């Protein structure tokens, strides 16, 4: 694996900043902490890299028997392969490398990126203004928690929280059950590795299956996925309602739903990202969108007075 990572990194001035020992230390940590699904997919991608020189450079040998020159050529051709599954395997291996780079302060310093502090690496158990209860799983030392309510909602994400607050406003007693912990902003990770480990469900290894693989970013903490989904809010497109009507005979009025969406948007303070926070890459994307007449727009987000710190995926430390 170490040789694979070094080969994919390629020849560049920053490569020497990551030592073999650091990669080995990272991989040892990953093997201990990552979910089975994540490790299975990573090893599957590694197997693809090892077994496919016959498809890229027409050499019937496993990758670890190739010269460095052929190895580099094989890696490059895999990256741009017309075969989707081969190309995607390289994307996933590069993401693994990104985890190593992102948590390495020597790399960050050489790229003039702000250094990050070590991840808190803990779940803070306790109460915030006594508005919630956190407890450890039942053991011989702990007693069952007994509560009584009119409704029990499983999951505290976008759907569960919306249902919970409407029922509570109607005067009902509501209990919300969440598999993940209560996290304060000070508990949020400082690296993507920490995020995948401590807030993502299944280390972010859940994905859609079909003609293409798309990761399903889901959180496992109180507040659910909205904690780490960059506060992005997208209205359900009208054609989705048409699809539901045709395929499932669910006759929902798009106009009625739009009224409810407006109410929710007002309550959550939905607004577009300020241009001062867009960054050069997004300004270029908007410029290209205008030239290509693709009818794009700045994303709507449920955050007021965003400070533009750019840590949305980790959980916003600015609360």
N, C-alpha and C positions, 0 to 999 in steps of 0.2 A: 504493500500500500504506500509506503514511504517513497519508493521509486516512482510510482504512478503519480503521486502528488507533485514531486519535483519535476517530472516530465511535463505535466500539464501547466505548471507554473511558467515553464519556458525560460529562455535566457533573458534576464533583465537585471537592472542594477539593484533591485530590491530583494532579489531571490536569496542572496547571501544573508539577509537579515533574519531568515528563519533557519534555524539549525536543524539537523537531523534529530537531535535530542529533543528539541521542542515539539517537532511533529510526532515523535514517538510518545512523548508525554501526553500530548493532546489525544492521540489515538487510544492510549490506555484509559484515559478519563472517559472518552466517548464510549468505549466498549463496556465500561462499568455502568454508565448512566443512561445511555440512549435506549429508546424503546425497541422491542424486537422488530417491529415493522420497519423502523428507520434503518436499523443495522442490516436487515434483510435486503432492503432496496439498495443500500450503499454497496453491499457485497455483490449484488446482482449486477450493478453497473461496473464494478471492478472486473467481474467475470467477462462482461461484454468487451471491455478494453483489452483483456488478456487474449481472448479467443478470436478476435476479428481482423488480425492483420491480413488474412486471406482475402477479405472483402475490401480492404483499403489500399494496400500496397502489393497485393497478390503474392504474399509470402506465406506458405503453409506452416508457419511456426507460431508458437505462443509469444506474446509480446515481450515477456521477460528474457527471451533468447535473442532478441534483436539488438543490433548495434544502436548506439545513442542516436545516430543520424536517422536510421530507419524508424526508431521509436518516436522521434519528433515528428517525422512525416506521417506516421500512422495516427498519432494523436491529433494532428492538424486536420487530417482528412476525416477522422471521426467527427470532429467538431462541426464540419460543414457538409456532412453526408446527406444525400437525398433520402436515405432511409430514416424515417422519423425516429424509430426506437433507438437507433444507434446515436443519432444526434442528441436525443433527449437524455441518454445515459451520460453523455459528456456534460450536459447542462447540470445534472445532479452532482456529478463529481466536482464540477467547478463550484457549486454551492457549498460543498463540503470544504473546499479550499478557502472559500470566502469566510467560513466560520473560523478557520485558523488565522487568517489575515486580520479579521475584524477584532479579535481579542488580543492581538499581539501589539503591544505599545511601541515596540521598535519600528514596526511597519507603519503604524499610525503617525509616528513622529516623522519618519522619512517622507511621508505623503502630506505633511502639514495638516493632519487631522487631529482634532482634540483627543487627548489621552483619556481613556476611561478608567474609572475606579473598579476594583474587583466587584463581581456580582454579590449582592447580599446573600444569595444562595440559601435562603431560608423562607419559611412561611411564618409570618407573624401571627400568632394565635392570641387573641385578646379582643377587647371591645373598643369601638370608636363611639364615644358619647353614649354608650350602652344601647345602641340601636340595633345590635345584631348579636348573635351567639356563635362562637366558634368552639368546637370541642374535638377531642381526639377520638378515634374509633373505639368502640366498646372493648374493654378488657376486664380482667378480674378486679382491677382497681377502680373502674369507672362504672357509673350507674346509667341506666337508660334515661334519656331525656324525654319527659312526657309533656306534651303540649296538646292543646285543644283548639280547633279552628273550624271555620265554615268551609274553607277551601284550602287545598294543598297544591302548590304549583311546583313542578319539577323543572328546575333550570331557571337561572336568574338573568338570562341574556335579554336580547331585544324583545323577543316574544313574551317570555315569562314575566319580565319586569313591567311591560305594558299591561298585561292581563292583571298582574298583582295590584298595580296602583289604581286601576279602574274599579276593581272589586273592593279595595280598601276605601276608596272615595264613596262607594255605595254603602259603606257601613259594615261590611263583612270583616270577620277576622280571617287573616290570610297567613299561611305559613309557606315560605319558599325554601325549597331544598336544593342545595348546590353541591356538586361533587368536589369542586375545588375550594381553595382556602380564601379567606378575606385578606386582601393585599392593600396595604397603605402605599401611597406614592413612594415612600422611602424603601419599600420592599421590592419595587419594580427593578428588574435586571438592568445592567448597563451594556450588555452585549446581546447579539442575536442568539448566541449559544445559550446564554442564561434564559432568554425569552422562550426558546424552544423547549428547554428543560423544565422551566418553572411555571410557564403560563399557557403554552400551546397544548392542545389535546393531542396525545400520541406523538409528541415531538414534531407536529406538523406533517406527519407522514400520511395523513388521510388525503385521498385524491379521487377525482372523478375518473371513471373508466369509459373508454369509447375510442373514437378515432384519434383523440389526443388526451394526454394526461394533464389535468389541472389541479394544483394543490388546493385543498379546502382548509383555509386558515380558520381554526376554531380555538377559542380560549377555554381553559379549565380553571376558572376562578369566579369569585362572586362578581356579578356584573356581566359575565359571559364574554362573548366575542367582541361586543362594543368596546371593551377595555383596550383591545389591541388592533382594532380594524381601521385605525387612522381616522376615526370619526366620520367615515365616508357614508353618505346617505344617498341612496338612489331610489327614485320612485319606480313602482312597478310599471313597466311600459304597457301601453294599451294592447299591443299585439299578444302579450302574455294572457290577458283576459280573454282575447279571442281564441287562443289555443285551449285554455281551460274549458271554454264554452263548447268548442268543437269536439275535443278529445274526451272530456270527462263530464260533459253536460252540467257544468257548474255555471249557473247564470248569475254572475256578479256584475252589477252596474259599475263601470269604470268611473262614471261621474260621481256616484255616491262614495266610492273609495277615495276619490280625489279630495272630496270635502273633508274626510277623516284625516287624510294625509296632511292637508293644510293645517288642520288643528294640531296635529302632532308636531309638525315642523315649527309652528309658532311657539309651542311649549318648550321644545328642545333648543330653540334659538338657532335654527338652521341658517347658515349664511355661506356665501362663497369665500374661498380663500383669498386673503388680501394679496394684491399683486406684489407687494413688497416681500412676501414670503414664498413666491413661486419658484425662485431660483432660475438660473440660466437655462437649464435643460427643459424646464416647463415653458419658459418664454419662447424657446426655439420650437417646441412642439406646437404651441399656439400659432406661431408664425407659419409653420408648415401646414397646419390645419387650414388656415385662411387661404394660403396659396392653392391648396388642393381642393378647397371648397367642400370640406368633409363635415361641416356643421358640428364641430366640437365645442366644448365649453369648459369653463373652470369648474372643478368639482364642488358640489354642495357638501358641507360638513356640519355636524351638530356640535359646534364649539364656538363660544363667544370670545372675542378679543384674543384670538390665537397668538401666541408669542413666537411661533415659527421655530421652535427648538428642534424639530425634526426627529423626535424620539417616539412618535406615535405608536409604532409597532411594539415598543417595549412596555407601553403604558406611560401615560403622560405624568411626569414628575411635577409639572406645574398644576396638576389637579384639574 
